[in-house]
């Protein structure tokens, strides 16, 4: 679905930017150009970013403790 009509950014492009390493709305905005013109899409764009980051965080396995680090 189109999130930003001004720049033609879709929710899929926002998700892809996060999967490619963006960790915040600001980074997604810089990478995709979403909400860079009129700004009416900012709320929806932030929602997609928030949902995707939450989904990613909950799908990553936790690191078991204790973790051992070897110094070379």
N, CA, C and O atoms as a MOPAC input file, in Angstrom:
PM7 MOZYME 1SCF
protein

 N      0.84400 1    -1.16500 1     0.00000 1
 C      0.00000 1     0.00000 1     0.00000 1
 C      0.89700 1     1.23800 1     0.00000 1
 O      1.96600 1     1.25000 1     0.60900 1
 N      0.44000 1     2.26700 1    -0.69100 1
 C      1.20100 1     3.52000 1    -0.69500 1
 C      1.02500 1     4.22900 1     0.64200 1
 O     -0.09500 1     4.43700 1     1.10900 1
 N      2.13900 1     4.59200 1     1.24300 1
 C      2.13200 1     5.36400 1     2.47900 1
 C      2.28900 1     6.83500 1     2.13200 1
 O      1.60300 1     7.68800 1     2.69600 1
 N      3.19000 1     7.13300 1     1.20500 1
 C      3.46800 1     8.51200 1     0.79500 1
 C      3.17600 1     8.66300 1    -0.69300 1
 O      3.89500 1     8.12200 1    -1.53300 1
 N      2.13200 1     9.39300 1    -1.00900 1
 C      1.78400 1     9.60500 1    -2.40900 1
 C      2.71700 1    10.60200 1    -3.08800 1
 O      2.95900 1    10.50300 1    -4.29100 1
 N      3.23400 1    11.54900 1    -2.33500 1
 C      4.11600 1    12.57200 1    -2.91500 1
 C      5.38500 1    11.96100 1    -3.50000 1
 O      5.83500 1    12.34900 1    -4.57700 1
 N      5.95300 1    11.00300 1    -2.77700 1
 C      7.20800 1    10.40000 1    -3.22600 1
 C      7.04300 1     8.95100 1    -3.67500 1
 O      8.01100 1     8.32000 1    -4.09900 1
 N      5.83400 1     8.42500 1    -3.58500 1
 C      5.56200 1     7.06700 1    -4.05300 1
 C      6.16800 1     5.97200 1    -3.19400 1
 O      6.57300 1     4.93200 1    -3.71500 1
 N      6.23700 1     6.18900 1    -1.88700 1
 C      6.83000 1     5.20400 1    -0.97800 1
 C      5.73400 1     4.28500 1    -0.44200 1
 O      4.68200 1     4.74000 1     0.00700 1
 N      6.00500 1     2.99200 1    -0.50000 1
 C      5.04300 1     2.00300 1    -0.01600 1
 C      5.45500 1     1.46800 1     1.35400 1
 O      6.58200 1     1.67100 1     1.80600 1
 N      4.51800 1     0.78100 1     2.00100 1
 C      4.84400 1     0.15900 1     3.28400 1
 C      5.91900 1    -0.90500 1     3.10700 1
 O      6.73600 1    -1.11700 1     4.00300 1
 N      5.92600 1    -1.56800 1     1.97300 1
 C      6.95600 1    -2.56700 1     1.68900 1
 C      8.34300 1    -1.95700 1     1.60400 1
 O      9.31700 1    -2.55100 1     2.06400 1
 N      8.43400 1    -0.77200 1     1.01800 1
 C      9.72700 1    -0.08900 1     0.93300 1
 C     10.20700 1     0.34100 1     2.31900 1
 O     11.40300 1     0.30000 1     2.60700 1
 N      9.28100 1     0.75000 1     3.16300 1
 C      9.64200 1     1.12000 1     4.53600 1
 C     10.14900 1    -0.10800 1     5.27700 1
 O     11.17100 1    -0.04700 1     5.96100 1
 N      9.43800 1    -1.22100 1     5.14300 1
 C      9.87300 1    -2.46100 1     5.79500 1
 C     11.24100 1    -2.90700 1     5.26900 1
 O     12.10900 1    -3.31300 1     6.04200 1
 N     11.42200 1    -2.82900 1     3.95600 1
 C     12.71200 1    -3.20700 1     3.36500 1
 C     13.84800 1    -2.34800 1     3.90500 1
 O     14.94400 1    -2.85300 1     4.14900 1
 N     13.59700 1    -1.05500 1     4.09400 1
 C     14.62800 1    -0.17000 1     4.64100 1
 C     15.02200 1    -0.61600 1     6.04800 1
 O     16.19600 1    -0.56100 1     6.41500 1
 N     14.04700 1    -1.05300 1     6.82400 1
 C     14.33500 1    -1.54000 1     8.17700 1
 C     15.09400 1    -2.86000 1     8.11000 1
 O     16.05300 1    -3.06200 1     8.85500 1
 N     14.67300 1    -3.75900 1     7.22500 1
 C     15.37700 1    -5.03200 1     7.07600 1
 C     16.80800 1    -4.81300 1     6.59000 1
 O     17.69100 1    -5.62700 1     6.85900 1
 N     17.03100 1    -3.71700 1     5.87900 1
 C     18.37000 1    -3.39000 1     5.37800 1
 C     19.21900 1    -2.63600 1     6.39600 1
 O     20.36400 1    -2.29000 1     6.10600 1
 N     18.67400 1    -2.37500 1     7.58800 1
 C     19.49300 1    -1.80000 1     8.64100 1
 C     19.01600 1    -0.50900 1     9.26900 1
 O     19.59200 1    -0.07800 1    10.26800 1
 N     17.99400 1     0.12600 1     8.73200 1
 C     17.47700 1     1.34400 1     9.37100 1
 C     16.87300 1     0.96700 1    10.72300 1
 O     16.16100 1    -0.03000 1    10.84100 1
 N     17.16400 1     1.77600 1    11.73600 1
 C     16.72100 1     1.45300 1    13.09600 1
 C     15.78700 1     2.49600 1    13.68600 1
 O     15.41500 1     2.39300 1    14.85500 1
 N     15.40000 1     3.50200 1    12.90200 1
 C     14.54300 1     4.55700 1    13.42800 1
 C     13.75000 1     5.18100 1    12.28500 1
 O     14.05800 1     4.99100 1    11.10800 1
 N     12.72500 1     5.92700 1    12.66600 1
 C     11.92900 1     6.64900 1    11.67300 1
 C     12.81100 1     7.61900 1    10.89300 1
 O     12.67900 1     7.74300 1     9.67500 1
 N     13.70100 1     8.30000 1    11.59100 1
 C     14.59000 1     9.26900 1    10.93900 1
 C     15.43600 1     8.59000 1     9.85800 1
 O     15.57700 1     9.12200 1     8.75700 1
 N     15.99000 1     7.43700 1    10.16500 1
 C     16.80400 1     6.71600 1     9.18800 1
 C     15.96200 1     6.24400 1     8.00600 1
 O     16.40800 1     6.30500 1     6.86000 1
 N     14.74200 1     5.77300 1     8.28300 1
 C     13.84200 1     5.34300 1     7.20700 1
 C     13.49500 1     6.52800 1     6.32000 1
 O     13.45600 1     6.40700 1     5.09500 1
 N     13.24700 1     7.65800 1     6.93400 1
 C     12.91200 1     8.86700 1     6.17100 1
 C     14.06900 1     9.26800 1     5.25400 1
 O     13.84800 1     9.62100 1     4.09600 1
 N     15.28700 1     9.21400 1     5.76300 1
 C     16.45700 1     9.54700 1     4.95300 1
 C     16.65700 1     8.54500 1     3.82100 1
 O     17.03800 1     8.92400 1     2.71300 1
 N     16.40200 1     7.27400 1     4.09400 1
 C     16.62900 1     6.22600 1     3.10400 1
 C     15.57200 1     6.19700 1     2.00800 1
 O     15.87700 1     5.89400 1     0.85500 1
 N     14.31200 1     6.51400 1     2.37000 1
 C     13.21700 1     6.35900 1     1.41000 1
 C     12.64300 1     7.67100 1     0.89000 1
 O     12.04900 1     7.70700 1    -0.18700 1
 N     12.81800 1     8.74000 1     1.64700 1
 C     12.21800 1    10.01500 1     1.26700 1
 C     10.78200 1    10.16800 1     1.73000 1
 O     10.12400 1    11.15200 1     1.39200 1
 N     10.28400 1     9.20400 1     2.50400 1
 C      8.91300 1     9.27700 1     2.99800 1
 C      8.73900 1    10.52300 1     3.87100 1
 O      9.62700 1    10.87000 1     4.65000 1
 N      7.60700 1    11.18200 1     3.73900 1
 C      7.24600 1    12.37000 1     4.53000 1
 C      8.20900 1    13.52900 1     4.33900 1
 O      8.37300 1    14.35400 1     5.23800 1
 N      8.84100 1    13.59900 1     3.19000 1
 C      9.81000 1    14.67500 1     2.95900 1
 C      9.22100 1    15.85800 1     2.19800 1
 O      9.90400 1    16.85500 1     1.96700 1
 N      7.94700 1    15.74400 1     1.80700 1
 C      7.33500 1    16.86500 1     1.09500 1
 C      6.21900 1    17.48200 1     1.92500 1
 O      6.47800 1    18.40000 1     2.70300 1
 N      5.00400 1    17.01400 1     1.78500 1
 C      3.90200 1    17.66200 1     2.51300 1
 C      3.79700 1    17.19200 1     3.96200 1
 O      3.29800 1    17.93300 1     4.80800 1
 N      4.26000 1    15.97100 1     4.26600 1
 C      4.26700 1    15.47400 1     5.63700 1
 C      2.98100 1    14.83900 1     6.12000 1
 O      2.92000 1    14.39800 1     7.26700 1
 N      1.95000 1    14.77500 1     5.29100 1
 C      0.67000 1    14.20700 1     5.73200 1
 C      0.75900 1    12.71300 1     6.03700 1
 O     -0.08200 1    12.16900 1     6.75400 1
 N      1.76800 1    12.06200 1     5.49700 1
 C      1.90800 1    10.61900 1     5.68500 1
 C      2.76200 1    10.25900 1     6.89600 1
 O      2.94700 1     9.07600 1     7.18000 1
 N      3.27600 1    11.23200 1     7.60300 1
 C      4.23000 1    10.97100 1     8.68900 1
 C      3.66300 1    10.03300 1     9.74900 1
 O      4.37100 1     9.13600 1    10.20600 1
 N      2.41900 1    10.21300 1    10.14900 1
 C      1.82600 1     9.36400 1    11.19500 1
 C      1.75400 1     7.90800 1    10.74500 1
 O      2.09800 1     7.00200 1    11.50400 1
 N      1.30700 1     7.68400 1     9.51400 1
 C      1.22000 1     6.32100 1     9.00100 1
 C      2.61000 1     5.72400 1     8.82400 1
 O      2.82500 1     4.55100 1     9.13100 1
 N      3.54500 1     6.51200 1     8.33600 1
 C      4.91800 1     6.02800 1     8.16200 1
 C      5.51900 1     5.63000 1     9.50500 1
 O      6.16600 1     4.58900 1     9.61100 1
 N      5.31200 1     6.44400 1    10.51900 1
 C      5.82500 1     6.12700 1    11.86000 1
 C      5.19200 1     4.84500 1    12.38900 1
 O      5.85800 1     4.03800 1    13.03800 1
 N      3.90700 1     4.66100 1    12.11000 1
 C      3.21700 1     3.45400 1    12.55800 1
 C      3.82300 1     2.21400 1    11.90500 1
 O      4.05100 1     1.21100 1    12.58100 1
 N      4.08400 1     2.27100 1    10.60400 1
 C      4.68500 1     1.13700 1     9.89700 1
 C      6.07700 1     0.84900 1    10.46100 1
 O      6.43700 1    -0.31000 1    10.67100 1
 N      6.85400 1     1.89900 1    10.70200 1
 C      8.19000 1     1.73000 1    11.28100 1
 C      8.08600 1     1.07700 1    12.65400 1
 O      8.79400 1     0.11100 1    12.93800 1
 N      7.21800 1     1.59200 1    13.49400 1
 C      7.05200 1     1.07300 1    14.85800 1
 C      6.63400 1    -0.40500 1    14.83700 1
 O      7.19800 1    -1.22400 1    15.56200 1
 N      5.64400 1    -0.73800 1    14.00200 1
 C      5.16300 1    -2.11900 1    13.92000 1
 C      6.25400 1    -3.05800 1    13.42300 1
 O      6.41200 1    -4.16300 1    13.94100 1
 N      7.00200 1    -2.62000 1    12.42100 1
 C      8.04400 1    -3.46900 1    11.84700 1
 C      9.19200 1    -3.67800 1    12.82600 1
 O      9.69800 1    -4.79300 1    12.95900 1
 N      9.60500 1    -2.62000 1    13.51000 1
 C     10.67500 1    -2.76000 1    14.49900 1
 C     10.24600 1    -3.66800 1    15.64900 1
 O     11.04200 1    -4.47100 1    16.13500 1
 N      8.99300 1    -3.54400 1    16.08400 1
 C      8.46900 1    -4.40000 1    17.14900 1
 C      8.43700 1    -5.85300 1    16.69600 1
 O      8.81200 1    -6.75400 1    17.44600 1
 N      7.98600 1    -6.07300 1    15.46500 1
 C      7.93100 1    -7.42000 1    14.89900 1
 C      9.33300 1    -8.03400 1    14.82400 1
 O      9.52500 1    -9.19700 1    15.17800 1
 N     10.29300 1    -7.25900 1    14.36700 1
 C     11.67100 1    -7.74600 1    14.27900 1
 C     12.23400 1    -8.07900 1    15.65100 1
 O     12.88500 1    -9.10800 1    15.83400 1
 N     11.98100 1    -7.21000 1    16.60400 1
 C     12.50700 1    -7.39900 1    17.95000 1
 C     11.93700 1    -8.66700 1    18.58400 1
 O     12.66200 1    -9.41000 1    19.24500 1
 N     10.65800 1    -8.91100 1    18.38800 1
 C     10.03100 1   -10.07300 1    19.00900 1
 C     10.36700 1   -11.37600 1    18.28900 1
 O     10.22400 1   -12.45300 1    18.86800 1
 N     10.81100 1   -11.29600 1    17.03500 1
 C     11.12300 1   -12.51000 1    16.28300 1
 C     12.57300 1   -12.94900 1    16.42500 1
 O     12.92200 1   -14.05600 1    16.01700 1
 N     13.42300 1   -12.10100 1    16.99400 1
 C     14.82800 1   -12.46700 1    17.15700 1
 C     15.00200 1   -13.24400 1    18.45300 1
 O     14.47500 1   -12.85800 1    19.49700 1
 N     15.74800 1   -14.34400 1    18.37600 1
 C     15.94200 1   -15.15000 1    19.59000 1
 C     16.79100 1   -14.42200 1    20.61600 1
 O     17.69600 1   -13.65800 1    20.27900 1
 N     16.48200 1   -14.67400 1    21.85200 1
 C     17.25800 1   -14.07900 1    22.94100 1
 C     18.59100 1   -14.80100 1    23.05700 1
 O     18.69300 1   -15.98800 1    22.74600 1
 N     19.60100 1   -14.08700 1    23.50100 1
 C     20.91400 1   -14.68300 1    23.71100 1
 C     20.89000 1   -15.39700 1    25.06100 1
 O     20.57300 1   -14.79000 1    26.08400 1
 N     21.22400 1   -16.68200 1    25.05800 1
 C     21.23200 1   -17.39700 1    26.34100 1
 C     22.37900 1   -16.91600 1    27.21700 1
 O     23.46200 1   -16.59300 1    26.72800 1
 N     22.12600 1   -16.87600 1    28.51000 1
 C     23.15800 1   -16.46200 1    29.46300 1
 C     23.66500 1   -17.68200 1    30.20100 1
 O     22.87600 1   -18.61200 1    30.37100 1
 N     24.83900 1   -17.76500 1    30.63200 1
 C     25.89300 1   -16.76400 1    30.48700 1
 C     26.56800 1   -16.84900 1    29.11600 1
 O     26.73400 1   -17.92800 1    28.54800 1
 N     26.93300 1   -15.73300 1    28.63100 1
 C     27.66400 1   -15.63700 1    27.37500 1
 C     29.14100 1   -15.54500 1    27.71300 1
 O     29.54100 1   -14.76900 1    28.58100 1
 N     29.94100 1   -16.33200 1    27.03000 1
 C     31.38000 1   -16.31000 1    27.27700 1
 C     32.09000 1   -15.60400 1    26.13300 1
 O     31.79700 1   -15.84700 1    24.96200 1
 N     33.01000 1   -14.74400 1    26.47600 1
 C     33.82700 1   -14.05700 1    25.48900 1
 C     35.27100 1   -14.48700 1    25.69100 1
 O     35.78600 1   -14.46000 1    26.80800 1
 N     35.91000 1   -14.87700 1    24.61800 1
 C     37.31700 1   -15.25900 1    24.68000 1
 C     38.15900 1   -14.12900 1    24.14000 1
 O     37.91600 1   -13.62900 1    23.04200 1
 N     39.14200 1   -13.73000 1    24.90600 1
 C     40.04300 1   -12.66900 1    24.48200 1
 C     41.23800 1   -13.32000 1    23.80600 1
 O     41.89800 1   -14.18600 1    24.38000 1
 N     41.50500 1   -12.89600 1    22.58900 1
 C     42.62000 1   -13.49500 1    21.83800 1
 C     43.92900 1   -12.84700 1    22.17000 1
 O     44.96400 1   -13.23200 1    21.62600 1

